[in-house]
């Protein structure tokens, strides 16, 4: 804290620590699903990164599991850009699929109308979560030619065959590398829900590249008759179209490792042996009651469900508090914690900005106190160390709380100092009226006042440095509000908390008044009961000299061992 720091000089500790702040981040380490190792990331082309992430099948509103995947890879995208890479980020839309066709028929609309509608809904949700737009967002239906060309190439390499009336199938027997990504054994595999079992298949696990059209289904012309792409071929075609046969990162949820990404790898290398993905990355599941959240099992919460009750930044923080490769459990307690945590952070920044604004234009000829500069530099170094360690956002977020707490400590100490100065000013004013000051005492008092003013400058400089550190890292994580002011977001967070508590502001103030009366009457058991009851409803009370204030509560959160289990791999 500034109050306990020695006044720094340019040659002193503060200047030396500030130099450390300029150290570059450690080498980026990423876990590769294929090698099962955490390795130094080295792109194929120095300074450039090609990244492909499998997108949604837009037939319904997106759920929290989708949010987790796209927040995880948004963090990666942001961090790669922070490291100075030029990133070509491609995220597709599977806008033709059995589920889309079935849902469109049920709704009495076309497949394209349904998919377009839910693409727009997805984009709305993902913007609310502050995910940056990818470089490209290709759709399957706009890349039929590329898909047909790729299937043709696979057939020319004798890695695929046709079945009359069914379409074109990939022959896994003709591709010895099959299952090299997932590491599974063929005898352990069962055909998935999207794999049609047909006795005419050469191998039961051969999968569709092109599906012959059934009556009433959308179709495109092809050398194999009317039909549409199989599920897996689309990503091979679109990744090659925009990133080439070899690129750096391919990502998605862990459920895509098999069969989707396994089949993708087989298709791409069957057509073009030079095809390569440097690093396969997969995020863990969002669990609900011990089971993976999925639309098919109807055990999911949509993004809309959650942001109706919690601020989007609370949901984003909730998703980032577990390492991306680990499974995480959906719970109201964890979401309440995230909501309370973002409120705590934003309130500290808001109060910090208000104080700094009072000194804007003042010439502060002092440096940041050494201990505050050390908090900034240590936080910066450790934050980047955690992020470069396979995007360990859990540890990075914990690290970020250190400068946030330092902001609150400096605000509190500065407030006490200003109160002390105000009291001294009043006392001096009274003395002036009683007797004139001796010249020596007047000079001593002036020196004392100058020292205290300089101490104020130390606090302000500390707040400026700490504020800069926190906001820069929040921006890097996508957690700094971009379309609203901090004051507006704080207001929204309180409104959401009231909604969850099923209370209005007026009703809450009435309860606070009841507690004030109880305290005045020294009925502390009643006062404590009211505080506890509000806390269970997500409302925390703070007794200040000016009255009682409230904020969203930050419940005690028991960290689950899931969060760090997979970090030991590799």
MARMIPA-159609 format. One record per residue (C-alpha): residue in one letter; chain; z, x, y. Coordinates in steps of 0.1 Angstrom, whole numbers, padded with zeros to 4 digits. Layout:
residues N
[a, A, [Z, X, Y]],
...
//
This chain:
residues 570
[x, A, [0000, 0000, 0000]],
[x, A, [-0007, 0012, 0035]],
[x, A, [0029, 0009, 0046]],
[x, A, [0040, 0035, 0021]],
[x, A, [0010, 0058, 0025]],
[x, A, [0012, 0090, 0046]],
[x, A, [-0011, 0091, 0076]],
[x, A, [-0043, 0108, 0062]],
[x, A, [-0063, 0135, 0079]],
[x, A, [-0100, 0143, 0073]],
[x, A, [-0088, 0174, 0053]],
[x, A, [-0061, 0155, 0034]],
[x, A, [-0061, 0136, 0001]],
[x, A, [-0081, 0106, 0014]],
[x, A, [-0111, 0126, 0022]],
[x, A, [-0110, 0143, -0012]],
[x, A, [-0107, 0110, -0030]],
[x, A, [-0135, 0095, -0010]],
[x, A, [-0158, 0122, -0023]],
[x, A, [-0150, 0111, -0059]],
[x, A, [-0163, 0076, -0050]],
[x, A, [-0198, 0090, -0048]],
[x, A, [-0198, 0100, -0084]],
[x, A, [-0226, 0083, -0103]],
[x, A, [-0219, 0058, -0131]],
[x, A, [-0216, 0071, -0167]],
[x, A, [-0246, 0068, -0191]],
[x, A, [-0252, 0033, -0201]],
[x, A, [-0242, 0027, -0238]],
[x, A, [-0256, -0004, -0256]],
[x, A, [-0250, -0018, -0291]],
[x, A, [-0282, -0021, -0311]],
[x, A, [-0281, -0048, -0337]],
[x, A, [-0307, -0030, -0358]],
[x, A, [-0289, 0004, -0361]],
[x, A, [-0254, -0012, -0358]],
[x, A, [-0245, 0016, -0334]],
[x, A, [-0235, 0018, -0297]],
[x, A, [-0260, 0044, -0283]],
[x, A, [-0271, 0058, -0250]],
[x, A, [-0298, 0036, -0236]],
[x, A, [-0330, 0055, -0228]],
[x, A, [-0359, 0034, -0218]],
[x, A, [-0394, 0041, -0230]],
[x, A, [-0406, 0048, -0195]],
[x, A, [-0382, 0066, -0172]],
[x, A, [-0369, 0044, -0144]],
[x, A, [-0384, 0012, -0158]],
[x, A, [-0371, -0014, -0183]],
[x, A, [-0389, -0042, -0201]],
[x, A, [-0366, -0069, -0213]],
[x, A, [-0374, -0101, -0233]],
[x, A, [-0348, -0128, -0238]],
[x, A, [-0355, -0159, -0259]],
[x, A, [-0352, -0190, -0238]],
[x, A, [-0343, -0226, -0245]],
[x, A, [-0361, -0254, -0264]],
[x, A, [-0360, -0280, -0236]],
[x, A, [-0354, -0314, -0253]],
[x, A, [-0319, -0321, -0239]],
[x, A, [-0294, -0308, -0214]],
[x, A, [-0283, -0272, -0221]],
[x, A, [-0248, -0266, -0235]],
[x, A, [-0222, -0239, -0229]],
[x, A, [-0236, -0218, -0257]],
[x, A, [-0268, -0215, -0238]],
[x, A, [-0249, -0207, -0206]],
[x, A, [-0232, -0179, -0224]],
[x, A, [-0264, -0163, -0235]],
[x, A, [-0281, -0165, -0201]],
[x, A, [-0250, -0154, -0182]],
[x, A, [-0246, -0124, -0206]],
[x, A, [-0282, -0112, -0201]],
[x, A, [-0280, -0120, -0164]],
[x, A, [-0251, -0095, -0162]],
[x, A, [-0273, -0070, -0181]],
[x, A, [-0302, -0076, -0157]],
[x, A, [-0280, -0072, -0127]],
[x, A, [-0264, -0040, -0140]],
[x, A, [-0298, -0024, -0149]],
[x, A, [-0310, -0032, -0113]],
[x, A, [-0277, -0017, -0099]],
[x, A, [-0284, 0015, -0120]],
[x, A, [-0317, 0018, -0102]],
[x, A, [-0341, 0006, -0129]],
[x, A, [-0372, -0015, -0121]],
[x, A, [-0367, -0043, -0146]],
[x, A, [-0394, -0066, -0159]],
[x, A, [-0373, -0095, -0173]],
[x, A, [-0392, -0121, -0194]],
[x, A, [-0375, -0153, -0206]],
[x, A, [-0396, -0180, -0222]],
[x, A, [-0395, -0217, -0227]],
[x, A, [-0404, -0231, -0262]],
[x, A, [-0420, -0262, -0247]],
[x, A, [-0435, -0275, -0280]],
[x, A, [-0414, -0279, -0311]],
[x, A, [-0405, -0304, -0338]],
[x, A, [-0374, -0315, -0319]],
[x, A, [-0393, -0320, -0287]],
[x, A, [-0419, -0341, -0304]],
[x, A, [-0393, -0362, -0322]],
[x, A, [-0372, -0368, -0290]],
[x, A, [-0403, -0376, -0270]],
[x, A, [-0413, -0402, -0296]],
[x, A, [-0379, -0418, -0295]],
[x, A, [-0380, -0419, -0257]],
[x, A, [-0415, -0432, -0255]],
[x, A, [-0429, -0404, -0235]],
[x, A, [-0451, -0374, -0241]],
[x, A, [-0438, -0341, -0253]],
[x, A, [-0450, -0323, -0222]],
[x, A, [-0432, -0349, -0199]],
[x, A, [-0399, -0345, -0218]],
[x, A, [-0400, -0307, -0219]],
[x, A, [-0409, -0304, -0182]],
[x, A, [-0380, -0327, -0173]],
[x, A, [-0355, -0306, -0193]],
[x, A, [-0369, -0273, -0181]],
[x, A, [-0361, -0285, -0146]],
[x, A, [-0326, -0296, -0156]],
[x, A, [-0321, -0261, -0172]],
[x, A, [-0332, -0243, -0141]],
[x, A, [-0309, -0264, -0120]],
[x, A, [-0279, -0255, -0143]],
[x, A, [-0287, -0218, -0144]],
[x, A, [-0290, -0216, -0106]],
[x, A, [-0256, -0232, -0103]],
[x, A, [-0243, -0204, -0125]],
[x, A, [-0259, -0179, -0102]],
[x, A, [-0282, -0164, -0128]],
[x, A, [-0310, -0145, -0111]],
[x, A, [-0345, -0158, -0119]],
[x, A, [-0364, -0136, -0144]],
[x, A, [-0395, -0118, -0134]],
[x, A, [-0415, -0142, -0156]],
[x, A, [-0408, -0175, -0174]],
[x, A, [-0438, -0181, -0197]],
[x, A, [-0442, -0213, -0217]],
[x, A, [-0456, -0216, -0252]],
[x, A, [-0482, -0242, -0242]],
[x, A, [-0497, -0219, -0216]],
[x, A, [-0502, -0191, -0241]],
[x, A, [-0520, -0207, -0270]],
[x, A, [-0550, -0183, -0268]],
[x, A, [-0527, -0152, -0270]],
[x, A, [-0509, -0168, -0300]],
[x, A, [-0542, -0176, -0318]],
[x, A, [-0554, -0140, -0311]],
[x, A, [-0522, -0126, -0326]],
[x, A, [-0524, -0147, -0357]],
[x, A, [-0560, -0137, -0362]],
[x, A, [-0549, -0100, -0360]],
[x, A, [-0522, -0106, -0386]],
[x, A, [-0547, -0122, -0409]],
[x, A, [-0571, -0093, -0405]],
[x, A, [-0543, -0070, -0416]],
[x, A, [-0539, -0091, -0447]],
[x, A, [-0503, -0101, -0438]],
[x, A, [-0510, -0139, -0436]],
[x, A, [-0528, -0166, -0455]],
[x, A, [-0538, -0203, -0451]],
[x, A, [-0526, -0234, -0469]],
[x, A, [-0549, -0264, -0467]],
[x, A, [-0534, -0291, -0446]],
[x, A, [-0503, -0271, -0437]],
[x, A, [-0515, -0241, -0416]],
[x, A, [-0511, -0203, -0416]],
[x, A, [-0482, -0185, -0432]],
[x, A, [-0469, -0150, -0430]],
[x, A, [-0467, -0131, -0463]],
[x, A, [-0434, -0113, -0464]],
[x, A, [-0444, -0096, -0497]],
[x, A, [-0471, -0078, -0478]],
[x, A, [-0445, -0065, -0452]],
[x, A, [-0420, -0041, -0469]],
[x, A, [-0399, -0037, -0437]],
[x, A, [-0389, -0074, -0438]],
[x, A, [-0351, -0079, -0432]],
[x, A, [-0348, -0044, -0416]],
[x, A, [-0332, -0060, -0385]],
[x, A, [-0307, -0083, -0401]],
[x, A, [-0299, -0061, -0431]],
[x, A, [-0298, -0092, -0453]],
[x, A, [-0310, -0093, -0489]],
[x, A, [-0338, -0116, -0498]],
[x, A, [-0319, -0133, -0526]],
[x, A, [-0292, -0142, -0502]],
[x, A, [-0316, -0161, -0479]],
[x, A, [-0321, -0198, -0479]],
[x, A, [-0349, -0215, -0461]],
[x, A, [-0337, -0226, -0427]],
[x, A, [-0340, -0261, -0412]],
[x, A, [-0372, -0251, -0395]],
[x, A, [-0388, -0236, -0427]],
[x, A, [-0410, -0260, -0447]],
[x, A, [-0407, -0255, -0484]],
[x, A, [-0441, -0258, -0501]],
[x, A, [-0449, -0248, -0537]],
[x, A, [-0482, -0234, -0525]],
[x, A, [-0464, -0207, -0506]],
[x, A, [-0468, -0172, -0522]],
[x, A, [-0431, -0166, -0515]],
[x, A, [-0406, -0194, -0507]],
[x, A, [-0395, -0174, -0476]],
[x, A, [-0430, -0171, -0461]],
[x, A, [-0429, -0187, -0427]],
[x, A, [-0454, -0207, -0406]],
[x, A, [-0475, -0190, -0379]],
[x, A, [-0496, -0220, -0372]],
[x, A, [-0488, -0256, -0382]],
[x, A, [-0515, -0281, -0390]],
[x, A, [-0512, -0312, -0368]],
[x, A, [-0498, -0344, -0382]],
[x, A, [-0509, -0378, -0369]],
[x, A, [-0497, -0385, -0334]],
[x, A, [-0486, -0349, -0327]],
[x, A, [-0499, -0328, -0298]],
[x, A, [-0524, -0302, -0311]],
[x, A, [-0548, -0274, -0300]],
[x, A, [-0581, -0263, -0315]],
[x, A, [-0579, -0232, -0336]],
[x, A, [-0599, -0214, -0364]],
[x, A, [-0576, -0231, -0388]],
[x, A, [-0581, -0266, -0375]],
[x, A, [-0561, -0288, -0351]],
[x, A, [-0525, -0276, -0349]],
[x, A, [-0498, -0259, -0329]],
[x, A, [-0478, -0226, -0331]],
[x, A, [-0450, -0220, -0355]],
[x, A, [-0416, -0213, -0340]],
[x, A, [-0415, -0175, -0342]],
[x, A, [-0451, -0164, -0333]],
[x, A, [-0447, -0175, -0296]],
[x, A, [-0422, -0147, -0287]],
[x, A, [-0443, -0120, -0304]],
[x, A, [-0474, -0132, -0284]],
[x, A, [-0457, -0136, -0250]],
[x, A, [-0436, -0104, -0252]],
[x, A, [-0468, -0084, -0260]],
[x, A, [-0487, -0102, -0232]],
[x, A, [-0462, -0092, -0205]],
[x, A, [-0443, -0061, -0218]],
[x, A, [-0468, -0046, -0243]],
[x, A, [-0463, -0040, -0280]],
[x, A, [-0434, -0016, -0273]],
[x, A, [-0406, -0025, -0249]],
[x, A, [-0369, -0017, -0243]],
[x, A, [-0346, -0047, -0249]],
[x, A, [-0349, -0079, -0268]],
[x, A, [-0320, -0103, -0265]],
[x, A, [-0307, -0137, -0276]],
[x, A, [-0278, -0154, -0294]],
[x, A, [-0266, -0140, -0326]],
[x, A, [-0279, -0170, -0345]],
[x, A, [-0314, -0158, -0337]],
[x, A, [-0311, -0125, -0356]],
[x, A, [-0322, -0144, -0387]],
[x, A, [-0347, -0159, -0391]],
[x, A, [-0362, -0159, -0356]],
[x, A, [-0360, -0122, -0345]],
[x, A, [-0364, -0110, -0381]],
[x, A, [-0397, -0129, -0383]],
[x, A, [-0407, -0118, -0348]],
[x, A, [-0403, -0082, -0356]],
[x, A, [-0424, -0087, -0388]],
[x, A, [-0452, -0105, -0370]],
[x, A, [-0454, -0079, -0342]],
[x, A, [-0454, -0049, -0365]],
[x, A, [-0478, -0065, -0390]],
[x, A, [-0504, -0069, -0362]],
[x, A, [-0496, -0037, -0343]],
[x, A, [-0477, -0010, -0362]],
[x, A, [-0469, 0007, -0329]],
[x, A, [-0448, -0023, -0319]],
[x, A, [-0412, -0013, -0311]],
[x, A, [-0381, -0027, -0295]],
[x, A, [-0357, 0001, -0285]],
[x, A, [-0326, -0021, -0285]],
[x, A, [-0319, -0055, -0300]],
[x, A, [-0290, -0072, -0283]],
[x, A, [-0272, -0104, -0294]],
[x, A, [-0244, -0123, -0278]],
[x, A, [-0216, -0140, -0299]],
[x, A, [-0210, -0177, -0304]],
[x, A, [-0190, -0202, -0283]],
[x, A, [-0168, -0219, -0308]],
[x, A, [-0154, -0254, -0307]],
[x, A, [-0126, -0262, -0331]],
[x, A, [-0135, -0231, -0352]],
[x, A, [-0172, -0241, -0355]],
[x, A, [-0202, -0227, -0336]],
[x, A, [-0211, -0250, -0307]],
[x, A, [-0246, -0265, -0314]],
[x, A, [-0266, -0295, -0306]],
[x, A, [-0274, -0301, -0342]],
[x, A, [-0237, -0305, -0351]],
[x, A, [-0230, -0327, -0320]],
[x, A, [-0199, -0306, -0312]],
[x, A, [-0211, -0292, -0279]],
[x, A, [-0203, -0296, -0242]],
[x, A, [-0232, -0295, -0218]],
[x, A, [-0231, -0272, -0187]],
[x, A, [-0231, -0305, -0167]],
[x, A, [-0200, -0317, -0186]],
[x, A, [-0181, -0285, -0176]],
[x, A, [-0192, -0282, -0140]],
[x, A, [-0183, -0318, -0134]],
[x, A, [-0147, -0307, -0139]],
[x, A, [-0147, -0270, -0130]],
[x, A, [-0165, -0250, -0104]],
[x, A, [-0196, -0232, -0117]],
[x, A, [-0180, -0198, -0108]],
[x, A, [-0150, -0207, -0129]],
[x, A, [-0174, -0214, -0158]],
[x, A, [-0192, -0181, -0152]],
[x, A, [-0159, -0162, -0151]],
[x, A, [-0147, -0179, -0183]],
[x, A, [-0179, -0168, -0201]],
[x, A, [-0175, -0132, -0189]],
[x, A, [-0139, -0128, -0199]],
[x, A, [-0148, -0123, -0235]],
[x, A, [-0171, -0093, -0244]],
[x, A, [-0206, -0106, -0249]],
[x, A, [-0208, -0096, -0286]],
[x, A, [-0176, -0113, -0296]],
[x, A, [-0172, -0150, -0304]],
[x, A, [-0152, -0170, -0279]],
[x, A, [-0133, -0202, -0281]],
[x, A, [-0139, -0230, -0257]],
[x, A, [-0106, -0244, -0244]],
[x, A, [-0093, -0262, -0213]],
[x, A, [-0066, -0236, -0209]],
[x, A, [-0091, -0208, -0207]],
[x, A, [-0112, -0228, -0182]],
[x, A, [-0080, -0236, -0161]],
[x, A, [-0072, -0199, -0161]],
[x, A, [-0107, -0190, -0149]],
[x, A, [-0105, -0216, -0122]],
[x, A, [-0071, -0204, -0110]],
[x, A, [-0083, -0168, -0112]],
[x, A, [-0114, -0173, -0090]],
[x, A, [-0093, -0192, -0065]],
[x, A, [-0069, -0163, -0063]],
[x, A, [-0097, -0138, -0058]],
[x, A, [-0116, -0159, -0032]],
[x, A, [-0084, -0168, -0013]],
[x, A, [-0074, -0131, -0010]],
[x, A, [-0109, -0123, 0003]],
[x, A, [-0109, -0152, 0027]],
[x, A, [-0075, -0142, 0042]],
[x, A, [-0087, -0106, 0043]],
[x, A, [-0118, -0116, 0063]],
[x, A, [-0097, -0136, 0087]],
[x, A, [-0075, -0107, 0095]],
[x, A, [-0103, -0082, 0097]],
[x, A, [-0121, -0105, 0122]],
[x, A, [-0091, -0102, 0146]],
[x, A, [-0098, -0065, 0149]],
[x, A, [-0135, -0067, 0151]],
[x, A, [-0147, -0046, 0181]],
[x, A, [-0115, -0026, 0181]],
[x, A, [-0119, 0012, 0178]],
[x, A, [-0097, 0023, 0149]],
[x, A, [-0096, 0060, 0149]],
[x, A, [-0077, 0063, 0116]],
[x, A, [-0088, 0068, 0080]],
[x, A, [-0080, 0046, 0050]],
[x, A, [-0046, 0055, 0037]],
[x, A, [-0048, 0079, 0008]],
[x, A, [-0031, 0055, -0017]],
[x, A, [-0054, 0026, -0008]],
[x, A, [-0085, 0049, -0009]],
[x, A, [-0073, 0059, -0044]],
[x, A, [-0072, 0023, -0055]],
[x, A, [-0107, 0018, -0043]],
[x, A, [-0121, 0049, -0059]],
[x, A, [-0102, 0045, -0092]],
[x, A, [-0113, 0009, -0094]],
[x, A, [-0149, 0018, -0087]],
[x, A, [-0150, 0046, -0113]],
[x, A, [-0132, 0026, -0140]],
[x, A, [-0153, -0006, -0133]],
[x, A, [-0185, 0014, -0139]],
[x, A, [-0170, 0031, -0169]],
[x, A, [-0163, -0003, -0185]],
[x, A, [-0197, -0017, -0175]],
[x, A, [-0215, 0013, -0189]],
[x, A, [-0196, 0008, -0222]],
[x, A, [-0218, -0019, -0236]],
[x, A, [-0211, -0042, -0207]],
[x, A, [-0174, -0046, -0213]],
[x, A, [-0169, -0073, -0187]],
[x, A, [-0134, -0081, -0200]],
[x, A, [-0120, -0048, -0189]],
[x, A, [-0142, -0046, -0158]],
[x, A, [-0127, -0079, -0146]],
[x, A, [-0092, -0068, -0153]],
[x, A, [-0099, -0036, -0133]],
[x, A, [-0112, -0056, -0104]],
[x, A, [-0078, -0073, -0100]],
[x, A, [-0062, -0041, -0089]],
[x, A, [-0080, -0039, -0055]],
[x, A, [-0075, -0077, -0052]],
[x, A, [-0038, -0073, -0056]],
[x, A, [-0038, -0044, -0032]],
[x, A, [-0055, -0067, -0006]],
[x, A, [-0026, -0092, -0010]],
[x, A, [0000, -0064, -0007]],
[x, A, [-0016, -0051, 0025]],
[x, A, [-0019, -0086, 0039]],
[x, A, [0018, -0093, 0032]],
[x, A, [0030, -0059, 0046]],
[x, A, [0008, -0063, 0077]],
[x, A, [0022, -0098, 0083]],
[x, A, [0058, -0084, 0081]],
[x, A, [0048, -0056, 0105]],
[x, A, [0033, -0080, 0130]],
[x, A, [0064, -0103, 0128]],
[x, A, [0086, -0072, 0135]],
[x, A, [0065, -0062, 0165]],
[x, A, [0067, -0097, 0179]],
[x, A, [0105, -0097, 0175]],
[x, A, [0107, -0063, 0192]],
[x, A, [0085, -0075, 0220]],
[x, A, [0107, -0105, 0226]],
[x, A, [0138, -0083, 0226]],
[x, A, [0122, -0058, 0251]],
[x, A, [0113, -0087, 0273]],
[x, A, [0149, -0098, 0274]],
[x, A, [0162, -0063, 0282]],
[x, A, [0137, -0059, 0311]],
[x, A, [0153, -0089, 0328]],
[x, A, [0187, -0074, 0324]],
[x, A, [0182, -0038, 0335]],
[x, A, [0154, -0014, 0344]],
[x, A, [0145, 0012, 0318]],
[x, A, [0152, 0049, 0323]],
[x, A, [0119, 0070, 0324]],
[x, A, [0129, 0089, 0292]],
[x, A, [0135, 0057, 0272]],
[x, A, [0103, 0041, 0285]],
[x, A, [0083, 0071, 0273]],
[x, A, [0100, 0071, 0239]],
[x, A, [0093, 0033, 0235]],
[x, A, [0056, 0039, 0244]],
[x, A, [0053, 0066, 0217]],
[x, A, [0070, 0042, 0192]],
[x, A, [0046, 0014, 0201]],
[x, A, [0016, 0037, 0197]],
[x, A, [0028, 0048, 0162]],
[x, A, [0032, 0012, 0151]],
[x, A, [-0002, 0003, 0165]],
[x, A, [-0017, 0031, 0145]],
[x, A, [0001, 0018, 0114]],
[x, A, [-0017, -0015, 0120]],
[x, A, [-0050, 0004, 0120]],
[x, A, [-0041, 0018, 0086]],
[x, A, [-0036, -0016, 0072]],
[x, A, [-0069, -0029, 0087]],
[x, A, [-0089, 0001, 0074]],
[x, A, [-0073, -0004, 0040]],
[x, A, [-0083, -0041, 0040]],
[x, A, [-0119, -0032, 0050]],
[x, A, [-0122, -0007, 0022]],
[x, A, [-0106, -0029, -0004]],
[x, A, [-0127, -0059, 0007]],
[x, A, [-0159, -0039, 0004]],
[x, A, [-0150, -0028, -0031]],
[x, A, [-0141, -0062, -0044]],
[x, A, [-0171, -0080, -0029]],
[x, A, [-0196, -0054, -0040]],
[x, A, [-0184, -0057, -0076]],
[x, A, [-0182, -0095, -0075]],
[x, A, [-0218, -0094, -0063]],
[x, A, [-0228, -0071, -0092]],
[x, A, [-0213, -0095, -0117]],
[x, A, [-0229, -0126, -0100]],
[x, A, [-0194, -0139, -0090]],
[x, A, [-0197, -0137, -0052]],
[x, A, [-0207, -0171, -0038]],
[x, A, [-0242, -0169, -0025]],
[x, A, [-0250, -0203, -0012]],
[x, A, [-0216, -0214, 0002]],
[x, A, [-0188, -0198, 0023]],
[x, A, [-0156, -0187, 0007]],
[x, A, [-0138, -0215, 0026]],
[x, A, [-0162, -0241, 0011]],
[x, A, [-0158, -0228, -0024]],
[x, A, [-0120, -0228, -0021]],
[x, A, [-0122, -0264, -0009]],
[x, A, [-0144, -0273, -0039]],
[x, A, [-0121, -0256, -0063]],
[x, A, [-0092, -0276, -0050]],
[x, A, [-0112, -0308, -0052]],
[x, A, [-0120, -0301, -0089]],
[x, A, [-0083, -0294, -0096]],
[x, A, [-0073, -0327, -0081]],
[x, A, [-0100, -0345, -0101]],
[x, A, [-0086, -0329, -0133]],
[x, A, [-0051, -0338, -0123]],
[x, A, [-0063, -0374, -0117]],
[x, A, [-0048, -0373, -0082]],
[x, A, [-0060, -0377, -0046]],
[x, A, [-0049, -0353, -0019]],
[x, A, [-0028, -0381, -0004]],
[x, A, [-0011, -0388, -0037]],
[x, A, [-0003, -0351, -0041]],
[x, A, [0011, -0349, -0006]],
[x, A, [0034, -0378, -0013]],
[x, A, [0047, -0360, -0044]],
[x, A, [0052, -0328, -0023]],
[x, A, [0071, -0348, 0002]],
[x, A, [0094, -0362, -0026]],
[x, A, [0101, -0327, -0037]],
[x, A, [0109, -0317, -0001]],
[x, A, [0134, -0345, 0002]],
[x, A, [0149, -0335, -0031]],
[x, A, [0153, -0299, -0020]],
[x, A, [0168, -0310, 0013]],
[x, A, [0194, -0330, -0006]],
[x, A, [0200, -0300, -0029]],
[x, A, [0187, -0319, -0059]],
[x, A, [0171, -0288, -0073]],
[x, A, [0168, -0302, -0109]],
[x, A, [0145, -0329, -0095]],
[x, A, [0127, -0304, -0073]],
[x, A, [0121, -0282, -0104]],
[x, A, [0110, -0312, -0125]],
[x, A, [0083, -0321, -0099]],
[x, A, [0071, -0285, -0098]],
[x, A, [0068, -0283, -0136]],
[x, A, [0051, -0316, -0139]],
[x, A, [0025, -0306, -0113]],
[x, A, [0020, -0273, -0130]],
[x, A, [0012, -0290, -0163]],
[x, A, [-0015, -0309, -0144]],
[x, A, [-0030, -0277, -0130]],
[x, A, [-0013, -0277, -0096]],
[x, A, [0007, -0247, -0084]],
[x, A, [0031, -0251, -0054]],
[x, A, [0039, -0223, -0029]],
[x, A, [0069, -0227, -0006]],
[x, A, [0062, -0211, 0028]],
[x, A, [0082, -0210, 0060]],
[x, A, [0057, -0235, 0075]],
[x, A, [0059, -0259, 0045]],
[x, A, [0048, -0262, 0009]],
[x, A, [0012, -0254, 0001]],
[x, A, [-0007, -0259, -0032]],
[x, A, [-0035, -0243, -0051]],
[x, A, [-0051, -0246, -0086]],
[x, A, [-0027, -0232, -0112]],
[x, A, [-0035, -0202, -0132]],
[x, A, [-0018, -0209, -0166]],
[x, A, [-0006, -0182, -0189]],
[x, A, [-0034, -0172, -0211]],
[x, A, [-0028, -0157, -0245]],
[x, A, [-0057, -0133, -0251]],
[x, A, [-0074, -0139, -0284]],
[x, A, [-0080, -0109, -0308]],
[x, A, [-0116, -0121, -0311]],
[x, A, [-0124, -0105, -0277]],
[x, A, [-0122, -0069, -0289]],
[x, A, [-0129, -0070, -0326]],
[x, A, [-0166, -0062, -0325]],
[x, A, [-0162, -0034, -0300]],
[x, A, [-0151, -0011, -0328]],
[x, A, [-0186, -0013, -0344]],
[x, A, [-0207, 0018, -0340]],
//
